[in-house]
């Protein structure tokens, strides 16, 4: 999502560019791991998905530290929304997916197809609100990045 907003500097200093790039690079890695996680769960590669969750958890901590250390007066809202997105991943996304993996394993063992599908649907219904919240925060983040870029004469494409 943020990968689509690559940076092209027009008449700006390196500080706003570095500020933007630190946030975008960190969040792109999070997004990549989330996509990998979804693929692994879809392929029923649950042990590998748990490893990705472990890696994601470490990356979120590192990324939070890197973004927290950034200072740019015109980018405070962009920074705050980035940290809010990372907090969502850490406090809701990762735990709900750990639980979902356990639930998927159980659902996979159900012999009756209708009951199995019902179990999958229940898991899906629990995780969708977190995905929706993530998508909404990400959309807000992109809008704030655009405002930041405009204030700092940075062209995003």
Secondary structure per residue as TSV (DSSP state, phi and psi in degrees):
chain	resnum	aa	ss	phi	psi
A	1	X	-	360.0	-56.3
A	2	X	G	-72.5	-20.3
A	3	X	G	-60.8	-27.5
A	4	X	G	-68.6	-19.0
A	5	X	S	-101.6	69.7
A	6	X	-	-76.9	159.7
A	7	X	E	-104.5	135.7
A	8	X	E	-131.1	117.6
A	9	X	E	-83.8	133.0
A	10	X	S	-101.5	-83.8
A	11	X	S	-123.9	68.3
A	12	X	-	-135.2	162.6
A	13	X	-	-83.8	174.3
A	14	X	H	-77.5	-23.0
A	15	X	H	-60.4	-50.9
A	16	X	H	-63.8	-34.3
A	17	X	H	-66.1	-46.2
A	18	X	H	-63.2	-41.1
A	19	X	H	-57.0	-52.1
A	20	X	H	-61.0	-49.0
A	21	X	H	-63.5	-37.9
A	22	X	H	-61.5	-45.3
A	23	X	H	-66.3	-51.9
A	24	X	H	-62.6	-44.7
A	25	X	H	-61.7	-44.3
A	26	X	H	-64.0	-43.8
A	27	X	H	-73.0	-29.1
A	28	X	H	-64.8	-38.0
A	29	X	H	-64.4	-40.8
A	30	X	H	-59.7	-48.4
A	31	X	H	-59.3	-42.1
A	32	X	H	-61.2	-43.3
A	33	X	H	-67.9	-35.8
A	34	X	H	-64.2	-40.8
A	35	X	H	-65.6	-42.2
A	36	X	H	-61.6	-43.4
A	37	X	H	-57.7	-47.9
A	38	X	H	-59.8	-42.0
A	39	X	H	-63.2	-44.8
A	40	X	H	-65.0	-42.2
A	41	X	H	-64.2	-42.8
A	42	X	H	-60.7	-32.7
A	43	X	T	-89.1	4.0
A	44	X	T	60.0	34.8
A	45	X	-	-97.4	69.1
A	46	X	H	-68.7	-37.6
A	47	X	H	-64.4	-41.7
A	48	X	H	-66.6	-36.6
A	49	X	H	-63.7	-38.0
A	50	X	H	-65.3	-36.1
A	51	X	H	-65.1	-39.7
A	52	X	H	-64.2	-40.2
A	53	X	H	-61.5	-40.5
A	54	X	H	-61.9	-45.6
A	55	X	H	-63.7	-42.8
A	56	X	H	-61.2	-41.5
A	57	X	H	-60.5	-44.6
A	58	X	H	-65.5	-41.8
A	59	X	H	-64.7	-40.1
A	60	X	H	-61.9	-41.2
A	61	X	H	-62.8	-47.2
A	62	X	H	-62.5	-44.9
A	63	X	H	-64.9	-40.9
A	64	X	H	-60.0	-43.5
A	65	X	H	-62.9	-43.9
A	66	X	H	-64.3	-44.1
A	67	X	H	-71.4	-38.3
A	68	X	H	-60.4	-31.8
A	69	X	T	-78.2	-11.2
A	70	X	-	-73.0	145.6
A	71	X	-	-135.2	121.2
A	72	X	-	-160.6	112.5
A	73	X	G	-54.3	-41.2
A	74	X	G	-77.9	-7.0
A	75	X	G	-111.0	12.9
A	76	X	H	-60.7	-40.1
A	77	X	H	-68.9	-40.3
A	78	X	H	-60.4	-46.2
A	79	X	H	-62.5	-46.7
A	80	X	H	-61.9	-41.4
A	81	X	H	-68.3	-35.3
A	82	X	H	-61.5	-45.3
A	83	X	H	-66.5	-35.3
A	84	X	H	-64.0	-40.8
A	85	X	H	-64.2	-43.4
A	86	X	H	-64.5	-38.2
A	87	X	H	-62.5	-40.5
A	88	X	H	-61.4	-45.0
A	89	X	I	-60.7	-45.3
A	90	X	I	-70.4	-44.6
A	91	X	I	-89.7	-23.5
A	92	X	I	-122.6	-49.4
A	93	X	I	-63.5	-51.2
A	94	X	H	-64.2	-50.6
A	95	X	H	-60.8	-40.9
A	96	X	H	-68.0	-30.9
A	97	X	H	-77.4	-31.6
A	98	X	H	-61.2	-46.1
A	99	X	H	-65.0	-42.3
A	100	X	H	-60.4	-38.6
A	101	X	H	-61.9	-44.4
A	102	X	H	-59.9	-43.5
A	103	X	H	-67.0	-38.1
A	104	X	H	-63.8	-40.6
A	105	X	H	-59.5	-44.3
A	106	X	H	-63.9	-46.0
A	107	X	H	-61.0	-37.0
A	108	X	H	-61.0	-26.5
A	109	X	T	-86.2	-7.0
A	110	X	-	-74.4	128.5
A	111	X	-	-81.7	-36.0
A	112	X	S	-74.5	120.7
A	113	X	H	-61.3	-39.3
A	114	X	H	-65.1	-41.7
A	115	X	H	-67.2	-38.2
A	116	X	H	-63.0	-46.6
A	117	X	H	-63.0	-38.5
A	118	X	H	-61.7	-40.9
A	119	X	H	-64.5	-43.4
A	120	X	H	-61.7	-42.6
A	121	X	H	-62.5	-38.7
A	122	X	H	-65.0	-41.2
A	123	X	H	-63.4	-47.2
A	124	X	H	-57.5	-45.7
A	125	X	H	-62.3	-28.5
A	126	X	H	-78.5	-34.0
A	127	X	H	-90.7	-23.0
A	128	X	H	-57.9	-43.6
A	129	X	H	-59.2	-34.1
A	130	X	H	-69.4	-40.1
A	131	X	H	-64.0	-41.4
A	132	X	H	-63.4	-41.5
A	133	X	H	-63.3	-43.0
A	134	X	H	-59.8	-48.4
A	135	X	H	-61.3	-40.7
A	136	X	H	-64.3	-46.4
A	137	X	H	-62.4	-39.2
A	138	X	H	-64.5	-40.4
A	139	X	H	-61.9	-43.4
A	140	X	H	-62.4	-40.1
A	141	X	H	-61.9	-44.0
A	142	X	H	-62.1	-41.4
A	143	X	H	-62.3	-41.3
A	144	X	H	-68.6	-33.7
A	145	X	H	-63.9	-40.3
A	146	X	H	-63.2	-41.1
A	147	X	H	-63.4	-46.0
A	148	X	H	-58.4	-46.4
A	149	X	H	-62.1	-42.2
A	150	X	H	-63.3	-42.2
A	151	X	H	-64.0	-26.5
A	152	X	T	-110.2	16.9
A	153	X	T	53.5	44.3
A	154	X	E	-110.1	130.5
A	155	X	E	-95.4	124.2
A	156	X	E	-102.5	142.6
A	157	X	-	-137.3	360.0
